[in-house]
Amino acid sequence: MDAEVVADREARIRRALEHLRNDTTDQMEKVSPFEAVDYTDPDLARRERDLVFGRVPSIVLHGSEIPSTYDFKTVELPRNNAIVVRQRDGGVKAFVNLCRHRGALLEEEASGRCRLFSCRYHRWSYDIDGSLRTITRDNTVGDVDRAQHGLVELPCEERHGFVWVVDNAEGEIDVKAWLGEEMDAILATYPIADLHCIRSEGFAEPVNWKIMQDAFLDGYHIQYAHPNTAAKHIHTNVLAFEDFGNHCRFVAPRKTIDRFLEEDPGDRSLVDFVTETHFLGPNTTLLKQPDHFQLLTFRPHPTSAEHCVMEMRLMVPSAEQMGLDEERYERLWEKNWQILIAVLHEEDFPVLRASQRGMRSRNAGSMLLGRNEVANQVFQRMLRRLLDAGEE
């Protein structure tokens, strides 16, 4: 890894350690107000689908989930049902999951491997490159311009180990430009493309997607919402933060760092004593742990302002890289996964569902994000910028 990157990370960790000693944290310049209607308004939800997800790239999966030619996954995006498929040249394409004949859902499986996508309604079929291959009983159908009736393609790019999609067939994609120089360079230092997505799962929840995203950028709630789980391992309300405009990252000290509150760590690396969080706009939290990564994505429901899908992925080195036999390897990550699932279902989701119910109050009054809720303010600021730009 680049020496400057390593030095920068160590400096940020030491800044977090100093915050821990002084009971302080990095802060924004002022509190930021918001309204309950931001999480319930159908018109705002429609604008977010169009002006946010229809304009900028968002992560839909890890490349290892479709490792070989003909591998595919289907995904419900905010504006389109999509198929993401590995091409013969090793690249990736994304298409609207819809037969161009009569509008049947083309592929109903969540994932698989196939050489042709064949509609089960009339058996029209499409190549993995989206071209229309077969019109059954075509001598009776009439004139069809096959070149104009292939699958509708969505802008798609694989970068830094992830597959990104702009959820708009008329859009364009440039992941590097969206990330910006700093965040693109940061992701390039990580071996994410070489990892394996060993577990993934989606959760449909009766919660606005922004409430979900906010919760997983928040270092302020840990002691209170997770007293018997995360709070035993990670300090609350102590962040060393970097603002990259539409994205940010911050380190949060783990409690194993406490030995250095009185002891000078000297030149020793402190990377193993923190969790590093990256907000990748518009809807992703990437967590760098000492030996693996977690990816959390939050997508709006296609029609409801008060529902969303959260997806969680666990990306890890191979058993060989970790020096473990397959049994120990599977046991290690299954235990890790089940802990994460338990925290979601027993602690996070109940609080967030209740928050959504509370937001329905007609006289909720204005609310605020504190100066200490730095990543949350970056998230809200990014949304305002995209929505304002889309109205120009």
N, C-alpha and C positions, 0 to 999 in steps of 0.2 A: 504494500500500500504506500502511496505517496507520503514522503516524510512530512510535508507541510500539512497534509490532512491529519496525520497522526498527532502532530504537535497541536493543531487547532482543537482536536477533540479532547486532548488532555487538558488544554487550557480551559475549555468550557466545563469540564468535570471539576476542575479546581475552583472555578467560579461558583458552581453549585455547592461544593463543599464549604466555601466561605459563607454562602447564604445559609447553609445548615447551621453553621456556628453562630450566626447572627440573627437567626429566626427571620430571614428576609427572603425575597424572591425577585426575579426579574419582573418588570411591570410595563404596561403601556402608559401613555401620557394621561389618559383620563378614562372614566367609566364610559360604557357604550350602551345606550338605551335600546330597547326593542319592545314589541307589542305581542300579545297573545295571538292576535289574528294572523301573525306571520306563520303560524303553525296550523291554521285551520282554513284559510281562505282558498277556495277552489281556483279562483282566477290567478292568484299568486302561484299556486302549484302548477298551473298550466304554463305560466310564463317561465318558471324555473325549468320545466321539462324542455321547452323550446329554446330559451335564451341561454341556458347553462349547459344542459346535457346535449342539446342540439347544436352546440357551437364549439365546445372544447373537449379534448380527449379525457376519457376516464378508463380506469383499469377494469377489465372484465374477467381475466383469469391469469394464471401463471403458465408460462410456456410449457412446463413439464406436464401439464394436464392434457395436452394434445401433442405428444412427443414425436409421432410418426405420421407420414403421409396417410391421408384418409381418416385420421382421428378428428373427431368433432365434439363440440359441446354446444348445447342450446342455452340461451339466456334471455330472460325477459327484461328488456331495457325500458326506460321511462317512455320512449316514443315508439319503439319497434320490438317485436319478437325477432330474435336473431339466431343465426347459426354461425359459429366460428369454426373454421376447418383448416387443417394443415395441408398445404399444397404440395404438389410433386416436386417443386423446386426448393422445398424447405420453408417457404414463406407461409404467411397466414392471411386468410381472407375472411371477411364477415359479410353475411347476406341477410336480408329480411327473410324470415322464416315463413314464407307464404308462396304457394303455388300460383303461377301467373295465369293459370287457366280459369279456375273458379274460386280462387281465394281460400282453399283449404290450408290448414296448418300443414306444412310440408314434412317436418320432422318432429315427432312427439317425444322421442327419447331424450333424456337429459344429456346423455353422452354416448359415444359409440365409435364405430369405425365402419365406413362404407365407401364404395367406389362411386355410387350414384345415390342421389337423394330422389326417392320415388314417392309420389303422392298416392296415398292409399285410396283416394276418392275415384280417380280415373286413370291412375298409373302413368301420368306424365312424369318424366324423369329429367334430372339435371346433373351435369357433371359437377365435381367438387370445385371447379373454377367458375361455376354459376351458369354455364351455357346450357341452353335447352337441348337435350339429347333426343328424347323420345316423345312423340305425340301418338298415343295409341289410336289405331284405326284412322290414321291421318287422311286416308282417301275419302273419308266421310266428313271430316271436320271443316274443311275449307282452307283458304289461303291464310297462313300464319307466317309472319316474318319472325323466324326463329331468333335472329340476331337482336330483335327488339323485345323478345319475351323471355330472356334469361332471368335469373334471379336478380333482384335489386341489390346492388352492392353498397355497403356502408364503409366509410373511410376507416381503415384499420392499419395498425402498425405494431410491430413487436420491438420493444426497446427495454433494456435493463432487466430482461427476464420476464417482463409482463407483456400481455396483449392489451392494447389500448384501442378504443373505438370512439368515434364521434357519432352520436346517435341521430344522424341526419344524412340521408343519401345525397343531398345537395351540398353537404359541407366538405371541408378539407381537413387533413390531419397533418400536424407537425409537432410531435411529442416534445422534441428538444426545444422548440420555440416556446411551447406552453410552459414547460418546466422552468425555463430561464437558465441562464448560464450556471448559476450557483447550484441549484437543485439538481440539474442534469449532471453536473460534475460530481456531486455528492453520491448520487445513485451509481455512477460509473465506478466508484471505488468499492462497491459491494459485490460479492460473488453470487448475486441472486440468481443469475441465469444458470449457474452450476448446481443450484439446490433442487430438491425434490419437494413438490407439494404433496406431502404424505397424508394430510387430512384436509377436507374442505366441507363446509355445510352452509346452507342458506336458511334463514329464519324470517318468515313473513310475520310482521308485527303490526298491531294497530297503533302505530306511532309515526308521526311525521319524520321524514328522513333527517331533517336538521336537528331535531331533538336527539336522535341517535348519534349523529356525527359529533355534536357538541359533547356528548357524554364521554366519548372516547378521545377527546382532546383535553380533558379536564383533570388536572392534578390536584384540585382543591377538594374533591369529594371523597378521596380515598379513605381517610380516617373515619368518615361518618357513614358512608354507604357500604364499605367493605372492612369493618373492624376486625373480623376474624379470618380474613383471607388476604387480600392484597395489602392491607395496612400493616400486616405483620412483616412484610418484605420491602415495601416501598414507602419513602417519606412523603408526607402530604404537604402540598403548597410550597414546594421548593423546586424551582425550575431555572435552568440556564438556557436562554432562548435566543433564536436567530430568526429574523423576519426577512423573507424573500419575496414579499409582495403578495402573490397568489398562493404561496406555500410557506412552510416554516418547519423548523425542527427544534427540539429541546431535549435536554437530558434531565432525568429525575434520579436522584441518588437512591440506591437500595440501602437497606439498613446494615448490610455487611460493610458499608463504608464507615460506619460509626467509629471503628478503631482508629481512624485518622482524624477524629475531632480533636484529639490531644496530641496525637503522634504525627510528625511531619512525614508525608509519604516520599519525600525526596523526588528522585527521577522515576520512581516506580509507576508503571502504567496502572491507571484506575478504571480502564474500560470495563472490566468484569464487575465493577461495583455500581453500575448504573444501567438504567433502561433508556434507550434513545428513541424518541418518537418523532416521526416525520408526518406532517400533514401535507398530502399531495392533493391539491385542489382538482376537481371540486368536491370529492366525496370519499377520500381514502385516508386511513391511518395506517402507516407502516411502522411496526415496532421492531427495533433491532435489539435482540437479547444477546447475552454473551455467546450463545452457541446456536442461535437460530433466528428466524424472522417470523413475525405474524403479520398478516394482511387483513385489514378490516375495511369492507366497502359498504356503502349505504346508498341505496337507489330508491328514488321516489316510486310510488305506485303509479301505473299508467293513467289512472283516472281519479284516485282518491287522494285528497290532501292529508288524510289522517292515517295512512298506511304506508309501509315501506318494506323493503327486503334488505336485511343485513346479511352479508356473507363473511365468513371467517375462514382463513387459510393458514396452515402451518407449513412453513418451508424450512427444510432441514438438510444437513449434509447426508450423504449415503452412509450405510452401515460400515462400509469399508473405510470411508474417510474418518469415521468416528472410532474405528477399531473395535467394533462390537459385532457379535454374532447376531443373526437375524432375530432370534427369539428375544434377546435382551434389548435389541434395537426397537422392535415392535412394542415390547412392554414399556419401555421408557416413554415413547411418544404417545402411546395410548393413555398412559397415566397422565401425562401433561395435557393431552386433549380433553380428557374427562374433567380435569380441574377447571380448565377454561370454560367448558360447557356448563359446569355447575355454577360458576360465578355468574355467567350470563343469565341463566334461567332462574336462579334463586335470589340474585341480588340486583343486577342491572335492569333486566327487563321489567320486573314489578314496579320499580321506581319510575321508569320511563313511560310505562303504560299509564300510571297514575298521573304523571305530568301531562300527558296528552289529554286526559280527561279534564284536568284542571284548566288547560288552555281554552276549553270550550266556554268558560265563564264569560258572559257578555260584558261584565264590569270588572275585568281582571286588573285594570290599571296598567300603567307602564312598568316595565321591569328593566333590569340592567345586567350587564356583564361587568365584573369588577376589573380594576387595573391589573390584578394578578391573573386574570383569565386570558392570558396573552394569546394562545393559539385559537381560542374561541373567537377573539376579536379579529384575528386574521381571517378566519373562516367567514364571519359575517361581512367583513369588509370586501372580501373577494366576491361574495354573492351580490352585494350592492353594485360593485363595479360592473359585473357582467350584465345584471339586469338594467342598469342605467345605460350601458353601451348599446344594449339591444333595443332600447326605446328611442335612440337618436335617429 
